[in-house]
Amino acid sequence: MTRFPGRGPGRPFGDDYDTRLTAGHEQPRVAAFAARAQPRPAAGYLERLRPDLSPGAEAEDVLARRDAVLTRLQDGWSTRGEELDVVRNRHGSDVLPIVGEVLLPPSTWEDVRAEAEAAGLERVDLGHPELEGRVVRLRARDPRRARRLTGLISSLRSRGHAVAPSYVTPLGGRPIMKPTSGAFAPRVATFDQYEQSGPRYGQGVVVAVIDTGVTAEERTDGWLARVRRTAVDDAATHGDESNVDPLDAEPRDGYLDVYAGHGTFVAGIVAQVAPGAEIRAYRAVGPGGAGSELDVACALVRAVRDGAHVVNLSLGTQTLFDEPSLPLAAALDVVREIEDERGWASVIVSSAGNYGDDTPTWPAAFGRVVAVGGLTADLRPTTWSSSGAWVDFSTVAEGVLSTFVHGSQNPAFSADPHEFGPNSFAHWVGTSFAAPQVSGSIARTMTELGVPGPQAVHALLAAGKPVAGFGKALQILPGA
């Protein structure tokens, strides 16, 4: 028997969200030019983005934007005193290893120590207390040898040793994947209006969003007002409390950074689907669009330890050898220990990635993680979403509408740059924006059916509509 009676396949919530956000409400105060826009993207919106959304596109302007994004990622990473490489894996996708850095489990370190040290590697501080004793970090002593580690890693792996580069985890895959439309919605409800127009699904559920953080803007429409902001780290602790997205920092040039506002957008999607949920923002990714897999892994541990029922990770990467991320695997081990001790399980949700193939993306491809792919507005497969047997759910990921930030896009990175005013909403594309719909749906289902997170996942799987390669499709928020 269905847990959502009277609702069709793939529509566990019926049409609850079709008009709730953009119709029948007073217009909030936004910039004057925003009032002339339509609540949905213009007819040519996706067609203008199609070159950027097509895997393997070689148009000159698309390649120029791709190179600009990659260069900005590398420049931003250099502020850490580290160098970021861009390497194509055997599937033709860009992966981003940190030059001269290798990760491995402690037991493997004892096996390969002599060979690694002979190759010029030395053990350095992990710098992440949540994973201390679970992951070993090696770094090349000689910068001239730092770029010549792939052969050593391949040799060690061929003999069964669990050794991998240290990766940077971008937001959802290919760096040029999620240009915003700049299309504002002139009749978006204030959060109070939105919340009062239906049940407060998700009340009592904590949803953690591990991303770029949340904007410091004090919106007058009430959206995300309950998300706690922490502007600076506490030097007396591990120094990772700050969760405010700086927006313009990599570099500070008067434009929004490449992925500025990504976490704000994701949090707004969760708030739409489960307006009663408590949303907690964790910053593990810079506004330039990348965070180390160590940063992400440790934020995951903190979020679960802090009591998150659902954790949303709208990020991920393929790897050079299709191997799972060592730090994220270690973090999942810690998560299991926390769950065993407290007696209940968190649900971890991740975007499947935007690589346009069926190669596993991590962390989504871990069996423990709920992987979410991206569909068109009519629940058809997209050409750009990652897919495969490891994908659990999929939902609309083109033209999703959510909260954005105040600032101007850099024309070097966007096919359609715009300026965004206060209280702005925008449309965006990518599996990054499918995942939080599922995270919010889990929170809603927990309260609607009165079940814990894992059972909510099972109920949604039973309610989904099978789509080959995309798991179970759910119609949640409307798209373009």
RATAVEN-V271429 format. One record per backbone hydrogen bond with DSSP energy under -0.5 kcal/mol. CO is the residue of the C=O (numbers start at 0). NH is the residue of the N-H. Records with the same first field share a line. If there is no record, write none. Layout:
# RATAVEN-V271429
CO = NH + NH
This chain:
# RATAVEN-V271429
3 = 6
7 = 10
9 = 474
10 = 13
12 = 15
14 = 17
16 = 20
18 = 22
20 = 188
27 = 29
30 = 33 + 34
31 = 34
32 = 35
33 = 36
41 = 44
43 = 47
44 = 48
45 = 49
48 = 51 + 52
49 = 53
50 = 53
52 = 54
53 = 56
58 = 62
59 = 63
60 = 64
61 = 65
62 = 66
63 = 67
64 = 68
65 = 69
66 = 70
67 = 71
68 = 72
69 = 73
70 = 74
71 = 75
72 = 76
73 = 77
74 = 78
75 = 78
76 = 79 + 81
77 = 80
82 = 84 + 98
86 = 94
88 = 91
92 = 88
94 = 86 + 96
95 = 167
96 = 84 + 98
97 = 100
99 = 139
100 = 165
101 = 137
102 = 163
103 = 135
104 = 108
105 = 109
106 = 110
107 = 111
108 = 112
111 = 115
112 = 116
113 = 117
114 = 118
115 = 120
116 = 119
119 = 140
121 = 138
123 = 136
127 = 130
128 = 131
130 = 133 + 134
135 = 103 + 137
136 = 123
137 = 101
138 = 121
140 = 142
141 = 144 + 145
142 = 145
144 = 147
145 = 99
148 = 152
149 = 153
150 = 154
151 = 155
152 = 156
153 = 157
154 = 158
155 = 158 + 160
156 = 159
160 = 162
161 = 104
163 = 102
164 = 166
165 = 97
166 = 292
167 = 169
168 = 290
169 = 171 + 315
171 = 173 + 353
173 = 176
181 = 183
183 = 185
184 = 187
187 = 27
189 = 193
190 = 194
191 = 195
192 = 196
193 = 196
194 = 197
198 = 200
199 = 202
200 = 275 + 276
201 = 204
204 = 206 + 277
205 = 207 + 308 + 309
206 = 279
207 = 209 + 311
208 = 210 + 281
209 = 313
210 = 283 + 284
213 = 244
216 = 218
218 = 221
220 = 190
221 = 224
223 = 226
225 = 227
229 = 242 + 243
232 = 234
233 = 236 + 238
241 = 282
242 = 213 + 244
243 = 245
245 = 247
246 = 256
248 = 251
250 = 249 + 252
255 = 409
256 = 259
258 = 261
260 = 264
261 = 265
262 = 266
263 = 267
264 = 268
265 = 269
266 = 270
267 = 271
268 = 272
269 = 273
273 = 276
275 = 203
276 = 278
277 = 206 + 279
279 = 208
281 = 210 + 212 + 283
285 = 288
286 = 258
288 = 170
289 = 285
290 = 168
291 = 295
292 = 296
293 = 297
294 = 298
295 = 299
296 = 300
297 = 301
298 = 302
299 = 303
300 = 304
301 = 305
302 = 307
303 = 306
308 = 346
309 = 207
310 = 312 + 348
311 = 209 + 313
312 = 314 + 350
315 = 172
316 = 361
318 = 321
319 = 89
324 = 328
325 = 329
326 = 330
327 = 331
328 = 332
329 = 333
330 = 334
331 = 335
332 = 336
333 = 337
334 = 338
335 = 339
336 = 340
337 = 341
338 = 342 + 343
346 = 310 + 348
347 = 369
348 = 312
349 = 371
352 = 385
356 = 386
360 = 364
361 = 316
362 = 365
365 = 368
368 = 370
369 = 349
370 = 391 + 392
371 = 351
372 = 394
373 = 381
374 = 396 + 397
375 = 378
379 = 375
383 = 355
387 = 390
391 = 471
392 = 372
393 = 473
394 = 374
396 = 398 + 429
397 = 479
399 = 427
401 = 425
406 = 419
407 = 255
408 = 410
409 = 412 + 413
413 = 416
417 = 408
419 = 406
420 = 423
421 = 30
423 = 403
425 = 401
426 = 180
427 = 399
429 = 432
430 = 433 + 434
431 = 435
433 = 436 + 437
434 = 438
435 = 439
436 = 440
437 = 441
438 = 442
439 = 443
440 = 444
441 = 445
442 = 446
443 = 447
444 = 448
445 = 449 + 450
451 = 455
452 = 456
453 = 457
454 = 458
455 = 459
456 = 460
457 = 461
458 = 462
459 = 463
460 = 463
462 = 9
463 = 465
464 = 472
466 = 469
468 = 387
470 = 466 + 472
471 = 393
472 = 464
473 = 395 + 475
476 = 475
